[in-house]
Amino acid sequence: MTGPEKPDDATLRAELSLFGLSDAEIDTYLALLPRGEATTRTVAEDAGVTQQAVYNIADRLERRGLVRVREYASPKTIRAIPPREAIESLSERLESLTPSLEDRFDATTPREPEIQIVKSRETARKRLHDAVAGAEREVFVAVPENVFPDIESVLRAAVDRDLLVFLLLGEADASEDSEANEQRFAGVADVVRVWDAGLPFVYAVDDASAMIGDPDFLSGPHDDKQAVTVSQHHLTGSVHGMYLSAYWPASTEVYVTDPDALPKSFDWFRQAVLHALLHRQQGTDLWADVTTQGGEEVSGSVCRVKQAFVEPSTNDYTLETSIVLDTDDGEVSFGGPGAFIEDYEADTVTLRTA
């Protein structure tokens, strides 16, 4: 009689992700298991991440009960908890949440589907307006220029709430009159670009919801067009990423806001990156205090900012958005939510003059 079939690597990774482990955490944990216990350097080499990142990841794995970190060993080592023991502990912790979660659960509350087809132009315009009005951190909007007057006021309100706002106008000519652009777009968005042809209409809000539709869906002569809304994080990120990597760099920059006054704390990483870049473009020497997702405090002078929000782009590959600090321990890089190439995932960033 044969035992249960062992899952392949892909299945194993998918199952581990259900416990909230990121790809980098899974890589690190799976690299440690065959060794049982290893130094942080060895784990970093096996997992293909930096040793600096391993310190942060090991702390998170320890909080989940998957490893023990021997802080005072020389060199510092990480020991894997026996998997059966670790999984039983995780299961018990999840089970203990059940009564509280059931108390909060409202069985009559319907769930919004993750993907919806929108065929009504009026519905799409209302959802665009409501999405921008309800945004809490960031708004990305791409619309035909003739739709801009309809959403100008709600975009201004978003800027007044100190949101990060990107605006891309289609079927628009790039004006070379910087003063006219300043008068038209100041207070409407942080960065405005234009595209002389039609482009798919889109909005993406807070990396949480998005809509994408045919180029003339909002204002064209035909009624047979449609749009799609998505409310799942990864789908929304894909829509947002497609525009930032394809249409955004191919369009023409016509307006960029002034950098915010310092010192200032940012809890939205892309906003911190934009203003760090704008200050550096003005020759300001910056210092940053960063709180990571793991709760660590890291400070240092800002030595590089990698982005493609404004010209000239400073990143090395598409969608790279990061801040690099020169610290007492050398250069340390920070990324936003889901960062895996950088050393740390930043939670909050405070910028001040050095």
C-alpha positions in Angstrom: 0.0 0.0 0.0 1.5 3.3 -1.0 1.4 6.5 1.1 -0.2 9.7 0.0 1.4 11.3 -3.1 3.9 14.1 -2.3 3.1 17.5 -3.7 5.3 19.0 -6.4 7.2 22.2 -5.7 4.6 24.4 -7.3 1.8 22.8 -5.2 4.0 23.0 -2.0 4.7 26.7 -2.6 1.0 27.4 -3.3 0.0 25.7 0.0 2.6 27.6 2.0 1.3 30.9 0.5 -2.0 30.1 2.1 -0.4 30.8 5.5 0.5 34.3 4.3 4.1 33.6 3.3 5.6 35.7 0.6 7.6 34.2 -2.3 10.9 35.4 -0.6 9.8 33.8 2.7 8.9 30.5 1.0 12.3 30.5 -0.9 14.1 31.1 2.4 12.1 28.5 4.4 12.5 25.8 1.7 16.2 26.5 1.4 16.6 26.0 5.2 14.6 22.8 5.5 17.2 20.4 3.9 19.9 21.8 6.2 17.8 21.9 9.4 20.0 24.7 10.8 22.3 27.0 8.9 24.0 30.4 9.1 22.2 33.4 7.6 24.9 33.6 4.9 24.3 29.9 3.9 20.6 30.4 3.8 21.0 33.6 1.7 23.1 31.8 -0.8 20.8 28.8 -1.1 17.6 31.0 -1.3 19.1 33.5 -3.7 18.4 36.5 -1.6 20.7 39.0 0.2 21.9 38.2 3.7 20.3 41.5 4.9 17.0 40.3 3.6 17.4 36.9 5.4 17.6 38.7 8.8 14.2 40.3 8.2 12.6 37.2 6.7 13.9 35.0 9.5 12.2 37.3 12.1 8.9 36.9 10.3 9.2 33.1 10.0 10.0 33.0 13.7 6.9 34.9 14.5 4.9 32.3 12.5 6.6 29.5 14.5 8.4 28.0 11.6 12.0 28.7 12.7 14.1 29.7 15.7 16.7 32.4 15.3 19.8 32.0 17.4 20.5 35.7 17.9 23.6 35.3 20.0 25.3 32.5 18.1 28.4 33.5 16.2 27.8 33.4 13.4 24.0 33.9 13.7 22.1 30.8 12.7 18.5 29.8 11.9 17.0 26.5 12.9 13.9 25.0 11.3 11.2 23.9 13.7 10.2 20.3 12.8 7.5 20.8 10.1 4.8 18.6 11.8 5.3 20.6 15.0 5.2 24.0 13.1 2.2 23.2 11.1 0.2 21.9 14.1 1.1 25.1 15.9 -0.1 27.2 12.9 -3.3 25.2 12.7 -4.0 25.7 16.4 -3.5 29.4 16.1 -5.9 29.6 13.1 -8.4 27.5 14.9 -8.4 29.8 17.9 -9.5 32.6 15.6 -12.6 30.9 14.5 -15.0 32.0 17.3 -14.0 35.7 16.9 -14.2 35.6 13.1 -17.6 33.9 13.3 -18.9 36.7 15.6 -17.9 39.2 12.9 -19.2 37.3 9.9 -22.4 38.5 8.4 -23.8 35.6 6.3 -26.3 37.9 4.6 -23.6 40.3 3.2 -23.1 39.4 -0.5 -19.6 39.4 -1.9 -18.8 41.5 -4.9 -17.5 39.4 -7.8 -13.8 39.9 -8.6 -14.6 40.6 -12.3 -17.6 42.4 -13.7 -18.6 43.4 -17.2 -19.9 47.0 -17.5 -21.8 47.9 -20.6 -23.4 51.2 -19.6 -21.4 54.3 -20.2 -23.3 56.1 -17.4 -22.4 53.3 -15.0 -18.8 53.4 -16.0 -18.6 57.2 -15.5 -20.3 56.9 -12.1 -17.9 54.1 -11.0 -14.9 56.2 -12.1 -16.2 59.2 -10.1 -17.0 57.1 -7.0 -13.7 55.2 -7.2 -11.6 58.4 -7.2 -13.8 60.0 -4.5 -13.4 57.0 -2.3 -9.7 56.5 -2.8 -7.4 56.6 0.2 -3.9 56.5 -1.1 -3.4 56.5 -4.9 -5.4 57.2 -8.1 -4.3 56.3 -11.6 -6.6 57.5 -14.3 -6.3 57.3 -18.1 -9.2 59.0 -20.0 -9.8 60.8 -23.3 -9.1 64.5 -22.9 -12.8 65.4 -23.5 -13.7 63.4 -20.3 -11.2 65.3 -18.2 -13.6 68.2 -17.3 -16.1 65.7 -15.8 -13.6 64.4 -13.3 -11.4 67.4 -12.7 -13.1 68.4 -9.5 -12.9 64.9 -8.0 -9.2 64.6 -8.9 -8.6 68.0 -7.2 -10.3 66.7 -4.1 -8.0 63.6 -4.2 -5.0 65.8 -4.3 -6.4 67.9 -1.5 -6.6 64.7 0.6 -2.8 64.2 -0.1 -3.3 61.2 -2.4 -0.8 60.3 -5.1 -2.5 61.0 -8.4 -1.3 60.1 -11.9 -3.3 61.3 -14.9 -2.9 60.2 -18.5 -5.0 62.0 -21.2 -5.6 60.3 -24.5 -6.4 62.1 -27.8 -4.6 65.1 -26.6 -1.8 67.3 -28.0 1.3 68.0 -25.8 1.5 71.7 -25.1 4.9 73.2 -25.0 3.7 76.0 -22.9 4.8 75.0 -19.4 3.0 78.0 -17.8 -0.3 76.9 -19.4 0.2 73.4 -18.3 1.0 74.6 -14.8 -2.3 76.6 -14.7 -4.3 73.8 -16.1 -3.0 70.8 -14.0 -1.6 72.2 -10.8 -3.7 70.7 -7.9 -5.3 68.1 -10.3 -2.6 65.5 -10.3 1.0 64.9 -9.2 2.1 63.9 -12.7 0.2 64.4 -16.0 1.1 62.9 -19.4 -0.7 63.0 -22.7 -1.0 60.6 -25.7 -2.0 61.9 -29.1 -4.1 58.9 -30.0 -6.9 56.9 -28.4 -6.0 54.5 -25.6 -8.0 52.2 -23.4 -9.8 53.9 -20.6 -8.7 52.9 -17.1 -8.7 53.7 -13.5 -6.8 51.9 -10.7 -7.3 52.9 -7.1 -5.2 51.9 -4.1 -4.1 48.7 -5.8 -7.5 47.4 -4.7 -9.9 48.1 -7.6 -9.6 48.9 -11.3 -11.6 49.3 -14.5 -10.4 49.0 -18.1 -12.4 49.6 -21.2 -12.4 50.3 -24.9 -10.8 53.6 -25.9 -14.0 55.3 -26.9 -16.2 53.7 -24.2 -16.7 56.8 -22.2 -17.3 59.3 -25.0 -17.4 57.6 -28.4 -20.4 57.5 -30.8 -21.0 53.7 -30.4 -22.9 52.0 -27.6 -21.5 48.5 -28.3 -18.4 49.0 -26.2 -17.8 47.7 -22.7 -15.4 47.8 -19.8 -14.3 45.3 -17.1 -13.9 46.0 -13.4 -11.6 44.0 -11.2 -11.4 44.0 -7.4 -8.8 41.3 -6.8 -5.4 42.7 -5.7 -3.3 40.8 -8.3 -5.6 41.6 -11.2 -5.7 45.3 -10.2 -1.9 45.3 -10.0 -1.7 43.8 -13.5 -3.9 46.6 -14.9 -1.9 49.3 -13.1 1.5 47.7 -14.1 0.5 47.4 -17.8 -0.2 51.1 -18.1 2.9 52.2 -16.1 5.1 49.9 -18.2 3.5 50.4 -21.7 1.5 53.6 -22.2 3.0 55.8 -19.5 6.6 55.8 -20.8 5.4 56.2 -24.4 3.4 59.3 -23.7 4.6 62.8 -23.2 5.1 64.4 -19.8 3.4 67.8 -19.5 3.2 68.5 -15.8 5.0 67.4 -12.6 4.1 68.7 -9.1 6.5 70.4 -6.8 8.0 68.2 -4.0 6.2 68.3 -0.7 7.7 70.3 2.2 10.0 68.3 4.5 10.0 66.7 6.9 7.1 64.5 5.9 6.1 60.9 6.6 4.6 58.7 3.9 2.6 55.5 4.4 2.2 54.9 0.6 5.6 53.9 -0.8 5.2 55.1 -4.3 4.4 58.6 -3.0 7.6 58.5 -1.0 9.6 57.5 -4.0 8.1 60.3 -6.2 8.8 63.0 -3.7 12.3 61.7 -2.8 13.1 61.8 -6.6 11.7 65.3 -6.9 13.8 66.6 -4.0 16.9 65.0 -5.4 16.3 66.6 -8.7 16.4 69.9 -6.9 19.7 69.0 -5.4 18.4 68.4 -1.9 20.4 66.0 0.3 17.9 63.7 1.8 17.8 61.5 5.0 15.1 58.8 5.4 13.8 56.9 8.4 12.1 53.7 7.2 9.9 51.4 9.2 9.8 48.0 7.5 6.9 45.5 7.4 8.8 43.5 10.0 8.9 46.5 12.3 12.5 47.3 12.0 13.7 50.9 11.9 16.4 51.7 9.3 17.8 55.2 8.7 20.3 56.6 6.3 21.0 59.1 3.6 19.1 58.6 0.3 21.8 57.7 -2.3 19.5 56.4 -5.1 15.9 56.5 -6.1 14.7 54.1 -8.8 11.5 55.0 -10.7 9.8 55.7 -14.0 7.1 58.1 -12.8 8.8 61.2 -14.1 11.5 61.9 -16.6 14.3 60.9 -16.7 13.5 57.4 -15.5 16.1 56.1 -13.1 15.2 52.5 -12.7 17.1 49.5 -14.2 14.2 47.4 -15.2 10.4 47.9 -15.9 8.3 48.9 -12.9 11.3 48.9 -10.5 10.4 51.4 -7.8 12.7 51.6 -4.8 14.8 53.8 -2.5 18.4 53.0 -1.6 19.8 54.3 1.7 23.5 54.6 2.7 23.5 53.3 6.3 26.1 52.4 8.9 25.8 48.8 7.6 26.2 49.8 3.9 23.7 50.3 1.2 20.2 49.0 1.9 17.3 48.9 -0.6 13.6 49.3 0.1 10.6 48.4 -2.1 6.9 48.7 -1.7 4.2 46.1 -1.0 5.3 42.7 -2.2 8.9 43.7 -2.6 11.2 40.8 -3.3 14.3 42.1 -5.0 15.0 44.8 -2.5 16.4 44.1 0.9 13.2 45.2 2.8 9.6 45.9 2.2 8.9 49.4 3.5 5.9 50.2 5.6 6.4 54.0 6.3 9.0 56.4 5.0 9.9 59.7 6.6 11.9 62.1 4.5 13.9 65.0 5.8 16.8 67.1 4.8 20.2 65.6 5.6 
